[in-house]
């Protein structure tokens, strides 16, 4: 995980990928889901699973793109590992982690002494 740009490398589908939501990706996520990032995160974190399918799909897709993947490849992975073989609760947890990291930053940053 990189503290400077809030990216995470983790398992998804057939391999290990880097996920990151920068400003551009967050703006697109907001547009695609018709809600702000904080609201989407609230849905993803809801114990009653109030998230929408698009919250999950677009967060993961845009996280892959923000992590450096070409958009065509990100679309293919989402189609293959979300649309064709959905494990929605598992994928919602991944989307939650990606979006929370973008909003709050890595835990290491929170623990740092602000005087340094």
C-alpha positions as CSV (number, residue, x, y, z in Angstrom):
1,X,0.0,0.0,0.0
2,X,1.3,3.4,-0.9
3,X,0.7,6.2,1.7
4,X,1.1,8.9,-0.8
5,X,-1.6,7.9,-3.3
6,X,-3.9,5.6,-1.3
7,X,-3.5,2.5,-3.5
8,X,-3.9,-1.1,-2.5
9,X,-2.7,-4.2,-4.2
10,X,-4.9,-7.2,-3.6
11,X,-6.4,-10.4,-5.0
12,X,-9.2,-10.1,-7.5
13,X,-10.4,-12.7,-10.0
14,X,-7.4,-14.4,-11.6
15,X,-4.6,-12.4,-10.0
16,X,-3.3,-9.6,-7.8
17,X,-4.1,-6.1,-9.0
18,X,-3.5,-2.5,-7.9
19,X,-6.6,-0.4,-7.1
20,X,-6.7,3.3,-6.6
21,X,-9.4,6.0,-6.9
22,X,-8.0,9.4,-7.8
23,X,-10.1,12.5,-8.3
24,X,-11.0,11.6,-11.9
25,X,-12.2,8.2,-10.9
26,X,-14.1,9.5,-7.9
27,X,-15.9,12.0,-10.2
28,X,-16.8,9.3,-12.6
29,X,-18.0,7.0,-9.8
30,X,-20.2,9.9,-8.5
31,X,-21.7,10.4,-12.0
32,X,-22.2,6.6,-12.7
33,X,-23.9,5.9,-9.3
34,X,-25.7,9.3,-9.0
35,X,-24.4,9.8,-5.5
36,X,-21.3,11.2,-3.7
37,X,-18.4,8.9,-2.7
38,X,-19.4,9.2,1.0
39,X,-23.0,8.2,0.3
40,X,-21.8,5.2,-1.8
41,X,-19.4,4.1,0.9
42,X,-22.3,4.3,3.4
43,X,-24.3,2.0,1.2
44,X,-21.4,-0.4,0.8
45,X,-20.8,-0.5,4.6
46,X,-24.5,-1.0,5.4
47,X,-25.1,-4.1,7.5
48,X,-28.4,-4.5,5.6
49,X,-26.5,-4.7,2.3
50,X,-28.2,-1.5,0.9
51,X,-25.6,-1.1,-1.9
52,X,-26.5,-1.1,-5.5
53,X,-24.9,-3.4,-8.1
54,X,-23.5,-0.4,-9.8
55,X,-21.8,0.8,-6.6
56,X,-19.8,-2.5,-6.6
57,X,-19.1,-2.7,-10.3
58,X,-18.1,0.8,-10.9
59,X,-16.0,1.1,-7.8
60,X,-13.9,-1.9,-8.7
61,X,-13.7,-1.0,-12.4
62,X,-12.6,2.5,-11.7
63,X,-10.2,1.3,-8.9
64,X,-8.5,-0.9,-11.5
65,X,-8.2,2.0,-13.9
66,X,-6.9,4.3,-11.2
67,X,-4.4,1.6,-10.4
68,X,-3.0,1.9,-13.9
69,X,-5.0,-0.7,-15.9
70,X,-6.3,0.2,-19.3
71,X,-10.1,0.8,-19.3
72,X,-10.7,-2.0,-21.8
73,X,-8.9,-4.5,-19.6
74,X,-10.7,-3.3,-16.5
75,X,-14.1,-3.7,-18.3
76,X,-13.1,-7.3,-19.2
77,X,-12.1,-8.2,-15.7
78,X,-15.3,-6.8,-14.2
79,X,-17.4,-8.6,-16.8
80,X,-15.5,-11.9,-16.2
81,X,-15.3,-11.8,-12.4
82,X,-18.4,-9.8,-11.4
83,X,-21.0,-9.9,-14.1
84,X,-20.5,-13.5,-15.2
85,X,-19.6,-15.1,-11.8
86,X,-21.0,-12.8,-9.2
87,X,-20.2,-13.1,-5.6
88,X,-21.8,-9.8,-4.7
89,X,-21.2,-9.7,-1.0
90,X,-17.5,-10.6,-1.5
91,X,-17.1,-8.0,-4.3
92,X,-19.0,-5.4,-2.2
93,X,-16.3,-5.9,0.6
94,X,-13.6,-5.2,-2.0
95,X,-15.4,-2.1,-3.3
96,X,-15.8,-0.9,0.3
97,X,-12.1,-1.3,1.0
98,X,-11.1,0.5,-2.3
99,X,-13.5,3.5,-1.7
100,X,-12.7,3.8,2.1
101,X,-9.0,4.0,1.3
102,X,-9.7,6.8,-1.3
103,X,-11.8,8.7,1.2
104,X,-9.9,8.2,4.4
105,X,-6.4,7.3,3.2
106,X,-4.3,4.6,4.6
107,X,-4.3,3.9,8.4
108,X,-0.6,4.7,8.6
109,X,-1.3,8.3,7.7
110,X,-3.8,8.6,10.5
111,X,-1.3,7.3,13.1
112,X,1.5,9.6,12.0
113,X,2.5,12.4,14.4
114,X,1.2,15.7,12.8
115,X,4.3,17.5,14.3
116,X,6.6,15.6,12.0
